[in-house]
């Protein structure tokens, strides 16, 4: 397995000092609060944009215009990469070559080729790496996983996920997510990785067959604004993901359903970066619906993710909490899904 070469915990001192490469809204609104909530320190940020550096300084961190300067900072023990997708590879490779463990925003890279090249460098460096899939750290999803493991729903037959939002034409003005070269794709590349990784987390097995259709239907930008993905796991669980940038915010647009032979779990408004939402268990015999208890329901998925990564670095907690091989497989699934859509459109 790819992950067995990593040695963790030998050079870390509490509290961990974090450097953040790419200081946009995800880093500012979710990453920094998450690492601070777990007792970590935000010591530095790197971003080419002056206003982003000023924001980092206002939070008490040092700020640099490029990641090389941040990685040369001896105070930095671990790095969070929150750059646009096409810049992930350079930042991750530089960080692991500097001996800094890395947690990188999903997807691993803008293309499968870049992700595979990046993985080879990570392996060669022998430095811990994880991809930031915050959905597997959502309290509600942890409760659903436990319910599945305890046979509450019986044999799982299907999982259905809707993860959609509205990102209009004004949003796309010089936004890297609307640029195929920088993002690697649109709604499918941006949102489907969350669902694919979450399915593996819930079931303990990943999708191994996949197909998809994409649409350029509502929004005027170059990337896909919607996609429908279907797949199947090795044991035969059918999966369906609807991801979109063309679904109005007031509509029901974040939903997770787990269908089993005994019961169904329905989660509403749990797919996302914030805690909360509702989870229901529907009895298969009588159709009765009751809330599924969610321990620690209001804990941030980002703080739980940082805590899990910190424990993993120390050789504590779940040894499979982060997996380079699993993350590469997600990239392969995305590449296969886009390849299927291209083949269909060329007919």
Secondary structure as UniProt FT lines:
FT   HELIX           2..5
FT   STRAND          17..21
FT   HELIX           25..26
FT   HELIX           27..31
FT   HELIX           32..37
FT   TURN            38..39
FT   STRAND          41..46
FT   HELIX           50..58
FT   TURN            59..60
FT   STRAND          62..64
FT   HELIX           67..71
FT   TURN            74..75
FT   STRAND          78..81
FT   HELIX           85..87
FT   HELIX           88..97
FT   TURN            98..99
FT   STRAND          101..105
FT   HELIX           112..125
FT   STRAND          129..132
FT   HELIX           134..137
FT   HELIX           139..149
FT   TURN            150..151
FT   STRAND          156..164
FT   TURN            169..174
FT   HELIX           176..178
FT   HELIX           180..183
FT   HELIX           187..203
FT   STRAND          207..215
FT   STRAND          226..233
FT   TURN            234..235
FT   STRAND          238..244
FT   TURN            249..250
FT   STRAND          254..260
FT   STRAND          263..268
FT   STRAND          278..283
FT   TURN            284..286
FT   STRAND          289..291
FT   TURN            295..298
FT   HELIX           301..313
FT   TURN            314..315
FT   TURN            319..320
FT   HELIX           324..345
//
